[in-house]
């Protein structure tokens, strides 16, 4: 019974440890505008506190086993009582986004995360110390299996069928069950107290000391591969728990495989796989946006799988005996935190591009070259591999120079990577504002400067709707998402436009490198912050009602789900006049939002009109705009130019703040 209880505790603690990560990360998305960096910052927190848990387990293992058991049980009970404490949201808004994410997570799950992180290691240590067995490293595989089940169950079961409140209630109930199981184990172990060592157990082993640095570096590389892959995926695919979880699942699967399977010697096949990963990674870095969502996910995950598996297999090959078990896990945790720190905190400061992704690829193969050189005794093979690697590195440098040579400016921050490019188009030169790989506004500098362009030219749904609205006098309009400020060109002298922009870098680029804001005849105001929250504040302060709200808040092809829930729609209608018009830019390569909008049209008794404009002109991009309104005059003016969408055309899907999932909307 005791071994089964050990295994159950290890699996359940790992399940809880990884189940809470997507729950709280998703809960935080609305606070920070739905940005992908919420997950990167969250990963840094989780890995940092995983390190704290491993430190706790390492130093706990130095005291008597009997004392360890009592102390861990007491601390677990205290941490459980402190779980899900809340921090004042007004405090979070005053801090930089990364610090706000970290403080919120610290307040809610900091203590229990440390305890859960240590539990698996302590179980292995207790079993080895009391029953005088060798280190059960296969339990590390069971631990990762529990983590894997937690991650996979979230996007396919918990997120789809349960709201956030219910998810947290189930989690805290399972945590209470874990405390009871640890108490039961403690009672059973004290029946074997005669077998418990009376002295402190040794945690030192000289045969591992010279391998600590390699262990840390390998763990850092696999952590960097995890985070940089997640960032690359979320450049073009909406950040959601599924796109966060898949790379983490790959990370855990490679750990499971590495620690369960026999560790063969490095071979030239390993080097060939790494060369392929580097070459494919470089190609995806520049051309990933040209592929479908499934193709991108498949390629990025295959590349990550190769890198992580090679690193984790090497880790298993240097795993020490029982005396240094906690030191081994501690080195893995230290390396993971270093990798997370480099990708999540340092890289956005020192790089204007996502250069940490190719750097990680090159670093992984560089670390393994010495051992792989021994495995490939044939000189010709060594030469071919070295030449291939050199060509790939040089190719990356040349491609990156070509990719950035048109850049006028670029900036990277918590919310993404923004660049301004001057692109030659036949006889014209077009300036583009690009978020990730998606164009967010253009301006023709030479050739045809009066032409409306990109998603906002005269034939688009937004242009036609604004013209229809202006036929009835001056307008007061709110616009979530600034872009290059192109929409301000449609405003007339007495109109008032209020832009709500999350990313301050976008505002800086629009003001400095585009003329739309400077040349507009309207009364313009740009507010920095989350659009939904800013509009809610205006509703509370009884600002004059607006005639229309335009939602164009995509970051790359990202969907900020908190802007599309039932509660968000209620705020928008409260902010507008009774006959107001809601316009939404829904051009997206991977997500079909029509089921959500159709549900809102039924819920709020509005007519849903759809404008689809296809264009092969590179200066006038194809676009899809949706209009929700009960304004009969506007409906009559637009009905012959747009398609009226009803329940017979699409299925409906209701989103609320508590329950929403992008999974049913993904276009494969």
ABEGO torsion letter per residue (X at the ends): XAAAAAAAAAAAAAAAAAAAAAAAAAAAAAAAGGBAAAAAAAAAAAAAAAAAAAAAAAAAAABBAAAAAAAAAAAAAAAAAABGBBBBAAAAAABBAAAAAAAAAAAAAAAAAAAAAAAAAAAAAAAAAAAGBBBBAAAAAAAAAAAAAAAAAAAAAAAAABBAAAAAAAAAAAAAAAAAAAAAAAAAAAAAAAABBABBBBABBAAAAAAAAAAAAAAAAAAAAAAAAAAAAAAABBBBAAAAAAAAAAAAAAAAAAAABBBBBBBAAAAAAAAAAAAAAAAAAAAAAABBAAAAAAAAAAAAAAAAAAAAAAAAAABBBAAAAAAAAAAAAAAAAAAAAAAAAAAAAABABBAAAAAAAAAAAAAAAAAAAAABABAAAAAAAAAAAAAAAAAAAAAAAAAAAABABBBBBAAEBBBBBBBBBEABBBBBBBBEABBAEBBBABGBAABBBEAABAABAAAAAAAAAAAAEBBBBBBBEAEAGAAAAABBAABBBBBBBABAAAAAAAAAABAAAAABABBBBBBBEBAAAAAAAAAAAGBBBBABBBBBABBEABBBAAAABAAAAAAAAAABBAABBBBBBABBAABBAAAAAAAAAAAAGBBBBBBBBBBABAABBBBBBBBBBABAAAAAAAAAABBBBBAAABBBBBBBAABBBAAAABBX
